[in-house]
Amino acid sequence: MQFSRRKRTLGLLMLAIAAASAPTTVSAITLDVARKCEAATSKAFPPRVPGNPAAGSAAGSGADQRAYYSKCVADEEAAQGAGKADSTNKPAAPAK
């Protein structure tokens, strides 16, 4: 079964429009959160040789460090999001 050139072009065009309209939002962490979590990770996983991060960690692996950092970022963002009260976070007015 062969499709005409027009149908193939129309199909490719629709596919391109669908791909372009897909949401691409990414949330970025703040500098303060990154600094806090980096400091906490460095404290929890000290280097085996002080001053030489290439020597490895005295506790845990690289995967453990990434998991710790990711959990720290998630916890900090959740804590900041829960404490914010601005115009976008207003509670709904009670129904009459």
PyMOL Python script that loads the backbone (N, CA, C, O; Angstrom):
from pymol import cmd

cmd.read_pdbstr("""\
ATOM      1  N   MET A   1       0.844  -1.164   0.000  1.00  0.00           N
ATOM      2  CA  MET A   1       0.000   0.000   0.000  1.00  0.00           C
ATOM      3  C   MET A   1       0.895   1.235   0.000  1.00  0.00           C
ATOM      4  O   MET A   1       1.698   1.420   0.914  1.00  0.00           O
ATOM      5  N   GLN A   2       0.764   2.050  -0.986  1.00  0.00           N
ATOM      6  CA  GLN A   2       1.567   3.249  -1.086  1.00  0.00           C
ATOM      7  C   GLN A   2       0.714   4.472  -0.811  1.00  0.00           C
ATOM      8  O   GLN A   2      -0.444   4.556  -1.220  1.00  0.00           O
ATOM      9  N   PHE A   3       1.316   5.414  -0.110  1.00  0.00           N
ATOM     10  CA  PHE A   3       0.637   6.664   0.173  1.00  0.00           C
ATOM     11  C   PHE A   3       1.100   7.711  -0.829  1.00  0.00           C
ATOM     12  O   PHE A   3       2.241   7.693  -1.292  1.00  0.00           O
ATOM     13  N   SER A   4       0.219   8.593  -1.141  1.00  0.00           N
ATOM     14  CA  SER A   4       0.598   9.648  -2.058  1.00  0.00           C
ATOM     15  C   SER A   4       1.551  10.620  -1.362  1.00  0.00           C
ATOM     16  O   SER A   4       1.618  10.671  -0.134  1.00  0.00           O
ATOM     17  N   ARG A   5       2.265  11.370  -2.147  1.00  0.00           N
ATOM     18  CA  ARG A   5       3.224  12.329  -1.615  1.00  0.00           C
ATOM     19  C   ARG A   5       2.521  13.354  -0.730  1.00  0.00           C
ATOM     20  O   ARG A   5       3.063  13.781   0.289  1.00  0.00           O
ATOM     21  N   ARG A   6       1.343  13.735  -1.116  1.00  0.00           N
ATOM     22  CA  ARG A   6       0.587  14.740  -0.358  1.00  0.00           C
ATOM     23  C   ARG A   6       0.212  14.204   1.027  1.00  0.00           C
ATOM     24  O   ARG A   6       0.321  14.929   2.016  1.00  0.00           O
ATOM     25  N   LYS A   7      -0.229  12.941   1.110  1.00  0.00           N
ATOM     26  CA  LYS A   7      -0.596  12.351   2.397  1.00  0.00           C
ATOM     27  C   LYS A   7       0.627  12.198   3.298  1.00  0.00           C
ATOM     28  O   LYS A   7       0.540  12.436   4.503  1.00  0.00           O
ATOM     29  N   ARG A   8       1.751  11.808   2.733  1.00  0.00           N
ATOM     30  CA  ARG A   8       2.978  11.676   3.535  1.00  0.00           C
ATOM     31  C   ARG A   8       3.416  13.026   4.073  1.00  0.00           C
ATOM     32  O   ARG A   8       3.800  13.143   5.236  1.00  0.00           O
ATOM     33  N   THR A   9       3.358  14.042   3.231  1.00  0.00           N
ATOM     34  CA  THR A   9       3.749  15.386   3.654  1.00  0.00           C
ATOM     35  C   THR A   9       2.822  15.895   4.745  1.00  0.00           C
ATOM     36  O   THR A   9       3.275  16.484   5.726  1.00  0.00           O
ATOM     37  N   LEU A  10       1.539  15.671   4.577  1.00  0.00           N
ATOM     38  CA  LEU A  10       0.564  16.089   5.586  1.00  0.00           C
ATOM     39  C   LEU A  10       0.799  15.349   6.907  1.00  0.00           C
ATOM     40  O   LEU A  10       0.717  15.955   7.975  1.00  0.00           O
ATOM     41  N   GLY A  11       1.084  14.072   6.843  1.00  0.00           N
ATOM     42  CA  GLY A  11       1.366  13.291   8.056  1.00  0.00           C
ATOM     43  C   GLY A  11       2.609  13.782   8.773  1.00  0.00           C
ATOM     44  O   GLY A  11       2.611  13.902   9.998  1.00  0.00           O
ATOM     45  N   LEU A  12       3.668  14.068   8.027  1.00  0.00           N
ATOM     46  CA  LEU A  12       4.898  14.577   8.631  1.00  0.00           C
ATOM     47  C   LEU A  12       4.692  15.965   9.233  1.00  0.00           C
ATOM     48  O   LEU A  12       5.238  16.280  10.290  1.00  0.00           O
ATOM     49  N   LEU A  13       3.906  16.785   8.554  1.00  0.00           N
ATOM     50  CA  LEU A  13       3.606  18.116   9.056  1.00  0.00           C
ATOM     51  C   LEU A  13       2.828  18.032  10.371  1.00  0.00           C
ATOM     52  O   LEU A  13       3.122  18.767  11.313  1.00  0.00           O
ATOM     53  N   MET A  14       1.849  17.150  10.438  1.00  0.00           N
ATOM     54  CA  MET A  14       1.067  16.989  11.670  1.00  0.00           C
ATOM     55  C   MET A  14       1.941  16.458  12.804  1.00  0.00           C
ATOM     56  O   MET A  14       1.784  16.871  13.953  1.00  0.00           O
ATOM     57  N   LEU A  15       2.847  15.558  12.492  1.00  0.00           N
ATOM     58  CA  LEU A  15       3.764  15.027  13.494  1.00  0.00           C
ATOM     59  C   LEU A  15       4.683  16.132  14.017  1.00  0.00           C
ATOM     60  O   LEU A  15       4.942  16.201  15.219  1.00  0.00           O
ATOM     61  N   ALA A  16       5.170  16.984  13.141  1.00  0.00           N
ATOM     62  CA  ALA A  16       6.040  18.089  13.558  1.00  0.00           C
ATOM     63  C   ALA A  16       5.285  19.087  14.425  1.00  0.00           C
ATOM     64  O   ALA A  16       5.837  19.593  15.402  1.00  0.00           O
ATOM     65  N   ILE A  17       4.041  19.377  14.086  1.00  0.00           N
ATOM     66  CA  ILE A  17       3.237  20.298  14.890  1.00  0.00           C
ATOM     67  C   ILE A  17       2.973  19.707  16.273  1.00  0.00           C
ATOM     68  O   ILE A  17       3.037  20.422  17.273  1.00  0.00           O
ATOM     69  N   ALA A  18       2.681  18.423  16.338  1.00  0.00           N
ATOM     70  CA  ALA A  18       2.430  17.768  17.630  1.00  0.00           C
ATOM     71  C   ALA A  18       3.683  17.789  18.497  1.00  0.00           C
ATOM     72  O   ALA A  18       3.596  18.019  19.703  1.00  0.00           O
ATOM     73  N   ALA A  19       4.841  17.553  17.900  1.00  0.00           N
ATOM     74  CA  ALA A  19       6.089  17.560  18.663  1.00  0.00           C
ATOM     75  C   ALA A  19       6.434  18.965  19.145  1.00  0.00           C
ATOM     76  O   ALA A  19       6.950  19.132  20.250  1.00  0.00           O
ATOM     77  N   ALA A  20       6.155  19.964  18.332  1.00  0.00           N
ATOM     78  CA  ALA A  20       6.479  21.339  18.709  1.00  0.00           C
ATOM     79  C   ALA A  20       5.553  21.874  19.785  1.00  0.00           C
ATOM     80  O   ALA A  20       5.940  22.766  20.541  1.00  0.00           O
ATOM     81  N   SER A  21       4.343  21.350  19.871  1.00  0.00           N
ATOM     82  CA  SER A  21       3.395  21.861  20.847  1.00  0.00           C
ATOM     83  C   SER A  21       3.480  21.146  22.194  1.00  0.00           C
ATOM     84  O   SER A  21       2.730  21.490  23.108  1.00  0.00           O
ATOM     85  N   ALA A  22       4.356  20.178  22.344  1.00  0.00           N
ATOM     86  CA  ALA A  22       4.510  19.455  23.607  1.00  0.00           C
ATOM     87  C   ALA A  22       5.097  20.392  24.662  1.00  0.00           C
ATOM     88  O   ALA A  22       5.993  21.180  24.358  1.00  0.00           O
ATOM     89  N   PRO A  23       4.600  20.314  25.898  1.00  0.00           N
ATOM     90  CA  PRO A  23       5.123  21.200  26.945  1.00  0.00           C
ATOM     91  C   PRO A  23       6.570  20.837  27.287  1.00  0.00           C
ATOM     92  O   PRO A  23       6.925  19.662  27.368  1.00  0.00           O
ATOM     93  N   THR A  24       7.388  21.858  27.485  1.00  0.00           N
ATOM     94  CA  THR A  24       8.798  21.640  27.795  1.00  0.00           C
ATOM     95  C   THR A  24       9.227  22.493  28.978  1.00  0.00           C
ATOM     96  O   THR A  24      10.241  23.187  28.898  1.00  0.00           O
ATOM     97  N   THR A  25       8.482  22.455  30.067  1.00  0.00           N
ATOM     98  CA  THR A  25       8.841  23.247  31.236  1.00  0.00           C
ATOM     99  C   THR A  25       9.818  22.476  32.110  1.00  0.00           C
ATOM    100  O   THR A  25       9.672  21.274  32.329  1.00  0.00           O
ATOM    101  N   VAL A  26      10.799  23.185  32.593  1.00  0.00           N
ATOM    102  CA  VAL A  26      11.798  22.609  33.482  1.00  0.00           C
ATOM    103  C   VAL A  26      11.973  23.563  34.641  1.00  0.00           C
ATOM    104  O   VAL A  26      12.138  24.767  34.445  1.00  0.00           O
ATOM    105  N   SER A  27      11.937  23.029  35.851  1.00  0.00           N
ATOM    106  CA  SER A  27      12.144  23.904  36.997  1.00  0.00           C
ATOM    107  C   SER A  27      13.619  23.864  37.392  1.00  0.00           C
ATOM    108  O   SER A  27      14.232  22.797  37.424  1.00  0.00           O
ATOM    109  N   ALA A  28      14.167  25.007  37.686  1.00  0.00           N
ATOM    110  CA  ALA A  28      15.563  25.108  38.082  1.00  0.00           C
ATOM    111  C   ALA A  28      15.633  25.355  39.582  1.00  0.00           C
ATOM    112  O   ALA A  28      14.766  26.009  40.162  1.00  0.00           O
ATOM    113  N   ILE A  29      16.676  24.822  40.196  1.00  0.00           N
ATOM    114  CA  ILE A  29      16.840  25.047  41.624  1.00  0.00           C
ATOM    115  C   ILE A  29      17.501  26.404  41.828  1.00  0.00           C
ATOM    116  O   ILE A  29      18.191  26.909  40.942  1.00  0.00           O
ATOM    117  N   THR A  30      17.286  26.983  42.992  1.00  0.00           N
ATOM    118  CA  THR A  30      17.877  28.281  43.279  1.00  0.00           C
ATOM    119  C   THR A  30      19.318  28.101  43.735  1.00  0.00           C
ATOM    120  O   THR A  30      19.729  27.005  44.116  1.00  0.00           O
ATOM    121  N   LEU A  31      20.066  29.173  43.692  1.00  0.00           N
ATOM    122  CA  LEU A  31      21.465  29.140  44.094  1.00  0.00           C
ATOM    123  C   LEU A  31      21.601  28.800  45.573  1.00  0.00           C
ATOM    124  O   LEU A  31      22.506  28.060  45.959  1.00  0.00           O
ATOM    125  N   ASP A  32      20.712  29.335  46.400  1.00  0.00           N
ATOM    126  CA  ASP A  32      20.771  29.052  47.837  1.00  0.00           C
ATOM    127  C   ASP A  32      20.562  27.567  48.121  1.00  0.00           C
ATOM    128  O   ASP A  32      21.267  26.983  48.943  1.00  0.00           O
ATOM    129  N   VAL A  33      19.598  26.963  47.444  1.00  0.00           N
ATOM    130  CA  VAL A  33      19.330  25.537  47.637  1.00  0.00           C
ATOM    131  C   VAL A  33      20.534  24.717  47.187  1.00  0.00           C
ATOM    132  O   VAL A  33      20.935  23.771  47.864  1.00  0.00           O
ATOM    133  N   ALA A  34      21.105  25.079  46.049  1.00  0.00           N
ATOM    134  CA  ALA A  34      22.268  24.348  45.541  1.00  0.00           C
ATOM    135  C   ALA A  34      23.450  24.447  46.506  1.00  0.00           C
ATOM    136  O   ALA A  34      24.147  23.460  46.743  1.00  0.00           O
ATOM    137  N   ARG A  35      23.671  25.629  47.057  1.00  0.00           N
ATOM    138  CA  ARG A  35      24.786  25.800  47.996  1.00  0.00           C
ATOM    139  C   ARG A  35      24.572  25.011  49.281  1.00  0.00           C
ATOM    140  O   ARG A  35      25.492  24.361  49.777  1.00  0.00           O
ATOM    141  N   LYS A  36      23.344  25.070  49.825  1.00  0.00           N
ATOM    142  CA  LYS A  36      23.043  24.332  51.056  1.00  0.00           C
ATOM    143  C   LYS A  36      23.230  22.829  50.850  1.00  0.00           C
ATOM    144  O   LYS A  36      23.837  22.152  51.680  1.00  0.00           O
ATOM    145  N   CYS A  37      22.712  22.326  49.757  1.00  0.00           N
ATOM    146  CA  CYS A  37      22.785  20.890  49.507  1.00  0.00           C
ATOM    147  C   CYS A  37      24.206  20.439  49.176  1.00  0.00           C
ATOM    148  O   CYS A  37      24.602  19.334  49.548  1.00  0.00           O
ATOM    149  N   GLU A  38      24.964  21.265  48.495  1.00  0.00           N
ATOM    150  CA  GLU A  38      26.362  20.934  48.214  1.00  0.00           C
ATOM    151  C   GLU A  38      27.159  20.862  49.506  1.00  0.00           C
ATOM    152  O   GLU A  38      27.974  19.958  49.688  1.00  0.00           O
ATOM    153  N   ALA A  39      26.926  21.817  50.406  1.00  0.00           N
ATOM    154  CA  ALA A  39      27.624  21.812  51.694  1.00  0.00           C
ATOM    155  C   ALA A  39      27.222  20.594  52.521  1.00  0.00           C
ATOM    156  O   ALA A  39      28.074  19.961  53.145  1.00  0.00           O
ATOM    157  N   ALA A  40      25.941  20.265  52.531  1.00  0.00           N
ATOM    158  CA  ALA A  40      25.477  19.105  53.292  1.00  0.00           C
ATOM    159  C   ALA A  40      26.048  17.807  52.719  1.00  0.00           C
ATOM    160  O   ALA A  40      26.416  16.902  53.467  1.00  0.00           O
ATOM    161  N   THR A  41      26.118  17.722  51.392  1.00  0.00           N
ATOM    162  CA  THR A  41      26.674  16.529  50.752  1.00  0.00           C
ATOM    163  C   THR A  41      28.165  16.403  51.047  1.00  0.00           C
ATOM    164  O   THR A  41      28.652  15.304  51.310  1.00  0.00           O
ATOM    165  N   SER A  42      28.889  17.509  51.007  1.00  0.00           N
ATOM    166  CA  SER A  42      30.320  17.482  51.307  1.00  0.00           C
ATOM    167  C   SER A  42      30.580  17.070  52.754  1.00  0.00           C
ATOM    168  O   SER A  42      31.564  16.392  53.051  1.00  0.00           O
ATOM    169  N   LYS A  43      29.691  17.486  53.642  1.00  0.00           N
ATOM    170  CA  LYS A  43      29.835  17.133  55.055  1.00  0.00           C
ATOM    171  C   LYS A  43      29.505  15.664  55.292  1.00  0.00           C
ATOM    172  O   LYS A  43      30.167  14.996  56.086  1.00  0.00           O
ATOM    173  N   ALA A  44      28.484  15.161  54.605  1.00  0.00           N
ATOM    174  CA  ALA A  44      28.068  13.771  54.781  1.00  0.00           C
ATOM    175  C   ALA A  44      29.019  12.786  54.103  1.00  0.00           C
ATOM    176  O   ALA A  44      29.151  11.645  54.548  1.00  0.00           O
ATOM    177  N   PHE A  45      29.681  13.218  53.031  1.00  0.00           N
ATOM    178  CA  PHE A  45      30.595  12.361  52.278  1.00  0.00           C
ATOM    179  C   PHE A  45      31.956  13.039  52.159  1.00  0.00           C
ATOM    180  O   PHE A  45      32.294  13.550  51.091  1.00  0.00           O
ATOM    181  N   PRO A  46      32.752  13.053  53.249  1.00  0.00           N
ATOM    182  CA  PRO A  46      34.057  13.727  53.188  1.00  0.00           C
ATOM    183  C   PRO A  46      35.020  12.976  52.262  1.00  0.00           C
ATOM    184  O   PRO A  46      34.901  11.762  52.099  1.00  0.00           O
ATOM    185  N   PRO A  47      35.970  13.690  51.657  1.00  0.00           N
ATOM    186  CA  PRO A  47      36.940  13.017  50.778  1.00  0.00           C
ATOM    187  C   PRO A  47      37.877  12.110  51.581  1.00  0.00           C
ATOM    188  O   PRO A  47      38.183  12.376  52.743  1.00  0.00           O
ATOM    189  N   ARG A  48      38.311  11.059  50.945  1.00  0.00           N
ATOM    190  CA  ARG A  48      39.219  10.104  51.585  1.00  0.00           C
ATOM    191  C   ARG A  48      40.540  10.788  51.940  1.00  0.00           C
ATOM    192  O   ARG A  48      41.086  10.571  53.022  1.00  0.00           O
ATOM    193  N   VAL A  49      41.047  11.611  51.030  1.00  0.00           N
ATOM    194  CA  VAL A  49      42.255  12.389  51.267  1.00  0.00           C
ATOM    195  C   VAL A  49      41.836  13.855  51.298  1.00  0.00           C
ATOM    196  O   VAL A  49      41.372  14.380  50.285  1.00  0.00           O
ATOM    197  N   PRO A  50      41.990  14.531  52.449  1.00  0.00           N
ATOM    198  CA  PRO A  50      41.562  15.940  52.527  1.00  0.00           C
ATOM    199  C   PRO A  50      42.218  16.799  51.448  1.00  0.00           C
ATOM    200  O   PRO A  50      43.430  16.738  51.241  1.00  0.00           O
ATOM    201  N   GLY A  51      41.405  17.593  50.770  1.00  0.00           N
ATOM    202  CA  GLY A  51      41.913  18.476  49.728  1.00  0.00           C
ATOM    203  C   GLY A  51      42.036  17.819  48.374  1.00  0.00           C
ATOM    204  O   GLY A  51      42.414  18.486  47.410  1.00  0.00           O
ATOM    205  N   ASN A  52      41.731  16.529  48.260  1.00  0.00           N
ATOM    206  CA  ASN A  52      41.845  15.829  46.988  1.00  0.00           C
ATOM    207  C   ASN A  52      40.540  15.098  46.690  1.00  0.00           C
ATOM    208  O   ASN A  52      40.395  13.933  47.058  1.00  0.00           O
ATOM    209  N   PRO A  53      39.589  15.758  46.031  1.00  0.00           N
ATOM    210  CA  PRO A  53      38.312  15.100  45.759  1.00  0.00           C
ATOM    211  C   PRO A  53      38.435  13.927  44.783  1.00  0.00           C
ATOM    212  O   PRO A  53      37.534  13.090  44.722  1.00  0.00           O
ATOM    213  N   ALA A  54      39.522  13.849  44.025  1.00  0.00           N
ATOM    214  CA  ALA A  54      39.712  12.749  43.089  1.00  0.00           C
ATOM    215  C   ALA A  54      40.074  11.446  43.796  1.00  0.00           C
ATOM    216  O   ALA A  54      40.029  10.382  43.179  1.00  0.00           O
ATOM    217  N   ALA A  55      40.433  11.510  45.080  1.00  0.00           N
ATOM    218  CA  ALA A  55      40.809  10.311  45.826  1.00  0.00           C
ATOM    219  C   ALA A  55      39.591   9.485  46.220  1.00  0.00           C
ATOM    220  O   ALA A  55      39.732   8.351  46.677  1.00  0.00           O
ATOM    221  N   GLY A  56      38.413  10.035  46.049  1.00  0.00           N
ATOM    222  CA  GLY A  56      37.199   9.300  46.393  1.00  0.00           C
ATOM    223  C   GLY A  56      36.668   9.724  47.746  1.00  0.00           C
ATOM    224  O   GLY A  56      37.258  10.546  48.448  1.00  0.00           O
ATOM    225  N   SER A  57      35.542   9.138  48.085  1.00  0.00           N
ATOM    226  CA  SER A  57      34.875   9.488  49.329  1.00  0.00           C
ATOM    227  C   SER A  57      35.162   8.453  50.396  1.00  0.00           C
ATOM    228  O   SER A  57      35.292   7.263  50.113  1.00  0.00           O
ATOM    229  N   ALA A  58      35.259   8.932  51.642  1.00  0.00           N
ATOM    230  CA  ALA A  58      35.489   8.026  52.754  1.00  0.00           C
ATOM    231  C   ALA A  58      34.226   7.247  53.090  1.00  0.00           C
ATOM    232  O   ALA A  58      34.304   6.186  53.710  1.00  0.00           O
ATOM    233  N   ALA A  59      33.073   7.751  52.695  1.00  0.00           N
ATOM    234  CA  ALA A  59      31.808   7.089  52.996  1.00  0.00           C
ATOM    235  C   ALA A  59      30.898   7.151  51.783  1.00  0.00           C
ATOM    236  O   ALA A  59      30.549   8.236  51.318  1.00  0.00           O
ATOM    237  N   GLY A  60      30.517   6.002  51.276  1.00  0.00           N
ATOM    238  CA  GLY A  60      29.569   5.966  50.172  1.00  0.00           C
ATOM    239  C   GLY A  60      30.201   6.107  48.801  1.00  0.00           C
ATOM    240  O   GLY A  60      31.379   6.437  48.664  1.00  0.00           O
ATOM    241  N   SER A  61      29.380   5.847  47.784  1.00  0.00           N
ATOM    242  CA  SER A  61      29.843   5.920  46.401  1.00  0.00           C
ATOM    243  C   SER A  61      29.303   7.182  45.730  1.00  0.00           C
ATOM    244  O   SER A  61      28.586   7.972  46.345  1.00  0.00           O
ATOM    245  N   GLY A  62      29.653   7.351  44.488  1.00  0.00           N
ATOM    246  CA  GLY A  62      29.158   8.497  43.737  1.00  0.00           C
ATOM    247  C   GLY A  62      27.645   8.468  43.575  1.00  0.00           C
ATOM    248  O   GLY A  62      26.990   9.510  43.611  1.00  0.00           O
ATOM    249  N   ALA A  63      27.088   7.265  43.396  1.00  0.00           N
ATOM    250  CA  ALA A  63      25.641   7.135  43.275  1.00  0.00           C
ATOM    251  C   ALA A  63      24.956   7.530  44.587  1.00  0.00           C
ATOM    252  O   ALA A  63      23.892   8.149  44.577  1.00  0.00           O
ATOM    253  N   ASP A  64      25.576   7.165  45.713  1.00  0.00           N
ATOM    254  CA  ASP A  64      25.030   7.545  47.018  1.00  0.00           C
ATOM    255  C   ASP A  64      25.035   9.064  47.183  1.00  0.00           C
ATOM    256  O   ASP A  64      24.083   9.645  47.703  1.00  0.00           O
ATOM    257  N   GLN A  65      26.110   9.694  46.737  1.00  0.00           N
ATOM    258  CA  GLN A  65      26.213  11.149  46.839  1.00  0.00           C
ATOM    259  C   GLN A  65      25.155  11.844  45.977  1.00  0.00           C
ATOM    260  O   GLN A  65      24.531  12.809  46.418  1.00  0.00           O
ATOM    261  N   ARG A  66      24.953  11.356  44.751  1.00  0.00           N
ATOM    262  CA  ARG A  66      23.939  11.945  43.874  1.00  0.00           C
ATOM    263  C   ARG A  66      22.543  11.768  44.457  1.00  0.00           C
ATOM    264  O   ARG A  66      21.720  12.681  44.392  1.00  0.00           O
ATOM    265  N   ALA A  67      22.275  10.601  45.024  1.00  0.00           N
ATOM    266  CA  ALA A  67      20.968  10.359  45.624  1.00  0.00           C
ATOM    267  C   ALA A  67      20.752  11.271  46.826  1.00  0.00           C
ATOM    268  O   ALA A  67      19.658  11.804  47.011  1.00  0.00           O
ATOM    269  N   TYR A  68      21.784  11.455  47.643  1.00  0.00           N
ATOM    270  CA  TYR A  68      21.703  12.333  48.813  1.00  0.00           C
ATOM    271  C   TYR A  68      21.442  13.772  48.382  1.00  0.00           C
ATOM    272  O   TYR A  68      20.592  14.451  48.957  1.00  0.00           O
ATOM    273  N   TYR A  69      22.172  14.237  47.371  1.00  0.00           N
ATOM    274  CA  TYR A  69      22.015  15.602  46.861  1.00  0.00           C
ATOM    275  C   TYR A  69      20.618  15.808  46.275  1.00  0.00           C
ATOM    276  O   TYR A  69      19.981  16.829  46.536  1.00  0.00           O
ATOM    277  N   SER A  70      20.142  14.849  45.489  1.00  0.00           N
ATOM    278  CA  SER A  70      18.810  14.963  44.880  1.00  0.00           C
ATOM    279  C   SER A  70      17.720  15.009  45.943  1.00  0.00           C
ATOM    280  O   SER A  70      16.765  15.777  45.825  1.00  0.00           O
ATOM    281  N   LYS A  71      17.860  14.185  46.985  1.00  0.00           N
ATOM    282  CA  LYS A  71      16.880  14.183  48.067  1.00  0.00           C
ATOM    283  C   LYS A  71      16.921  15.511  48.816  1.00  0.00           C
ATOM    284  O   LYS A  71      15.877  16.038  49.199  1.00  0.00           O
ATOM    285  N   CYS A  72      18.107  16.049  49.025  1.00  0.00           N
ATOM    286  CA  CYS A  72      18.254  17.332  49.700  1.00  0.00           C
ATOM    287  C   CYS A  72      17.570  18.433  48.902  1.00  0.00           C
ATOM    288  O   CYS A  72      16.850  19.253  49.473  1.00  0.00           O
ATOM    289  N   VAL A  73      17.785  18.462  47.600  1.00  0.00           N
ATOM    290  CA  VAL A  73      17.167  19.484  46.740  1.00  0.00           C
ATOM    291  C   VAL A  73      15.653  19.353  46.784  1.00  0.00           C
ATOM    292  O   VAL A  73      14.951  20.358  46.900  1.00  0.00           O
ATOM    293  N   ALA A  74      15.141  18.138  46.694  1.00  0.00           N
ATOM    294  CA  ALA A  74      13.692  17.934  46.728  1.00  0.00           C
ATOM    295  C   ALA A  74      13.107  18.394  48.059  1.00  0.00           C
ATOM    296  O   ALA A  74      12.053  19.029  48.090  1.00  0.00           O
ATOM    297  N   ASP A  75      13.786  18.075  49.157  1.00  0.00           N
ATOM    298  CA  ASP A  75      13.306  18.480  50.483  1.00  0.00           C
ATOM    299  C   ASP A  75      13.332  19.996  50.646  1.00  0.00           C
ATOM    300  O   ASP A  75      12.388  20.577  51.181  1.00  0.00           O
ATOM    301  N   GLU A  76      14.400  20.639  50.191  1.00  0.00           N
ATOM    302  CA  GLU A  76      14.518  22.096  50.316  1.00  0.00           C
ATOM    303  C   GLU A  76      13.466  22.807  49.467  1.00  0.00           C
ATOM    304  O   GLU A  76      12.867  23.787  49.911  1.00  0.00           O
ATOM    305  N   GLU A  77      13.240  22.319  48.256  1.00  0.00           N
ATOM    306  CA  GLU A  77      12.234  22.946  47.395  1.00  0.00           C
ATOM    307  C   GLU A  77      10.837  22.768  47.975  1.00  0.00           C
ATOM    308  O   GLU A  77      10.007  23.673  47.891  1.00  0.00           O
ATOM    309  N   ALA A  78      10.576  21.607  48.560  1.00  0.00           N
ATOM    310  CA  ALA A  78       9.270  21.374  49.180  1.00  0.00           C
ATOM    311  C   ALA A  78       9.087  22.297  50.380  1.00  0.00           C
ATOM    312  O   ALA A  78       8.000  22.835  50.593  1.00  0.00           O
ATOM    313  N   ALA A  79      10.136  22.480  51.155  1.00  0.00           N
ATOM    314  CA  ALA A  79      10.051  23.351  52.326  1.00  0.00           C
ATOM    315  C   ALA A  79       9.849  24.800  51.900  1.00  0.00           C
ATOM    316  O   ALA A  79       9.084  25.526  52.536  1.00  0.00           O
ATOM    317  N   GLN A  80      10.517  25.230  50.844  1.00  0.00           N
ATOM    318  CA  GLN A  80      10.354  26.606  50.371  1.00  0.00           C
ATOM    319  C   GLN A  80       8.977  26.806  49.747  1.00  0.00           C
ATOM    320  O   GLN A  80       8.362  27.857  49.926  1.00  0.00           O
ATOM    321  N   GLY A  81       8.498  25.821  49.030  1.00  0.00           N
ATOM    322  CA  GLY A  81       7.195  25.940  48.388  1.00  0.00           C
ATOM    323  C   GLY A  81       6.059  25.975  49.394  1.00  0.00           C
ATOM    324  O   GLY A  81       5.056  26.652  49.169  1.00  0.00           O
ATOM    325  N   ALA A  82       6.201  25.253  50.504  1.00  0.00           N
ATOM    326  CA  ALA A  82       5.147  25.205  51.512  1.00  0.00           C
ATOM    327  C   ALA A  82       5.064  26.507  52.291  1.00  0.00           C
ATOM    328  O   ALA A  82       3.990  26.876  52.766  1.00  0.00           O
ATOM    329  N   GLY A  83       6.192  27.211  52.429  1.00  0.00           N
ATOM    330  CA  GLY A  83       6.207  28.430  53.219  1.00  0.00           C
ATOM    331  C   GLY A  83       5.864  29.680  52.443  1.00  0.00           C
ATOM    332  O   GLY A  83       5.664  30.737  53.041  1.00  0.00           O
ATOM    333  N   LYS A  84       5.792  29.588  51.138  1.00  0.00           N
ATOM    334  CA  LYS A  84       5.527  30.777  50.322  1.00  0.00           C
ATOM    335  C   LYS A  84       4.049  31.125  50.363  1.00  0.00           C
ATOM    336  O   LYS A  84       3.186  30.250  50.298  1.00  0.00           O
ATOM    337  N   ALA A  85       3.779  32.389  50.469  1.00  0.00           N
ATOM    338  CA  ALA A  85       2.403  32.865  50.385  1.00  0.00           C
ATOM    339  C   ALA A  85       2.422  34.118  49.519  1.00  0.00           C
ATOM    340  O   ALA A  85       2.726  35.208  50.002  1.00  0.00           O
ATOM    341  N   ASP A  86       2.105  33.964  48.268  1.00  0.00           N
ATOM    342  CA  ASP A  86       2.080  35.112  47.364  1.00  0.00           C
ATOM    343  C   ASP A  86       0.754  35.125  46.618  1.00  0.00           C
ATOM    344  O   ASP A  86      -0.148  34.343  46.921  1.00  0.00           O
ATOM    345  N   SER A  87       0.645  36.003  45.659  1.00  0.00           N
ATOM    346  CA  SER A  87      -0.628  36.160  44.966  1.00  0.00           C
ATOM    347  C   SER A  87      -1.024  34.929  44.162  1.00  0.00           C
ATOM    348  O   SER A  87      -2.210  34.733  43.899  1.00  0.00           O
ATOM    349  N   THR A  88      -0.072  34.099  43.767  1.00  0.00           N
ATOM    350  CA  THR A  88      -0.412  32.910  43.000  1.00  0.00           C
ATOM    351  C   THR A  88      -0.822  31.763  43.897  1.00  0.00           C
ATOM    352  O   THR A  88      -1.360  30.767  43.412  1.00  0.00           O
ATOM    353  N   ASN A  89      -0.586  31.875  45.179  1.00  0.00           N
ATOM    354  CA  ASN A  89      -0.862  30.776  46.115  1.00  0.00           C
ATOM    355  C   ASN A  89      -2.012  31.097  47.049  1.00  0.00           C
ATOM    356  O   ASN A  89      -2.118  30.482  48.111  1.00  0.00           O
ATOM    357  N   LYS A  90      -2.865  32.025  46.700  1.00  0.00           N
ATOM    358  CA  LYS A  90      -3.945  32.431  47.602  1.00  0.00           C
ATOM    359  C   LYS A  90      -4.963  31.318  47.753  1.00  0.00           C
ATOM    360  O   LYS A  90      -5.283  30.632  46.783  1.00  0.00           O
ATOM    361  N   PRO A  91      -5.479  31.132  48.971  1.00  0.00           N
ATOM    362  CA  PRO A  91      -6.550  30.146  49.143  1.00  0.00           C
ATOM    363  C   PRO A  91      -7.826  30.632  48.471  1.00  0.00           C
ATOM    364  O   PRO A  91      -8.058  31.833  48.334  1.00  0.00           O
ATOM    365  N   ALA A  92      -8.634  29.689  48.061  1.00  0.00           N
ATOM    366  CA  ALA A  92      -9.889  30.036  47.386  1.00  0.00           C
ATOM    367  C   ALA A  92     -10.872  30.653  48.387  1.00  0.00           C
ATOM    368  O   ALA A  92     -10.895  30.290  49.563  1.00  0.00           O
ATOM    369  N   ALA A  93     -11.664  31.572  47.901  1.00  0.00           N
ATOM    370  CA  ALA A  93     -12.682  32.203  48.752  1.00  0.00           C
ATOM    371  C   ALA A  93     -13.799  31.192  49.009  1.00  0.00           C
ATOM    372  O   ALA A  93     -14.148  30.415  48.120  1.00  0.00           O
ATOM    373  N   PRO A  94     -14.359  31.197  50.216  1.00  0.00           N
ATOM    374  CA  PRO A  94     -15.438  30.250  50.511  1.00  0.00           C
ATOM    375  C   PRO A  94     -16.677  30.551  49.672  1.00  0.00           C
ATOM    376  O   PRO A  94     -16.978  31.706  49.368  1.00  0.00           O
ATOM    377  N   ALA A  95     -17.369  29.513  49.316  1.00  0.00           N
ATOM    378  CA  ALA A  95     -18.593  29.669  48.506  1.00  0.00           C
ATOM    379  C   ALA A  95     -19.725  30.198  49.370  1.00  0.00           C
ATOM    380  O   ALA A  95     -19.839  29.855  50.547  1.00  0.00           O
ATOM    381  N   LYS A  96     -20.553  31.033  48.775  1.00  0.00           N
ATOM    382  CA  LYS A  96     -21.673  31.615  49.543  1.00  0.00           C
ATOM    383  C   LYS A  96     -22.907  30.753  49.453  1.00  0.00           C
ATOM    384  O   LYS A  96     -23.939  31.089  50.036  1.00  0.00           O
TER     385      LYS A  96
END
""", "prot")
cmd.dss("prot")
cmd.show_as("cartoon", "prot")
cmd.util.cbc("prot")
cmd.orient("prot")
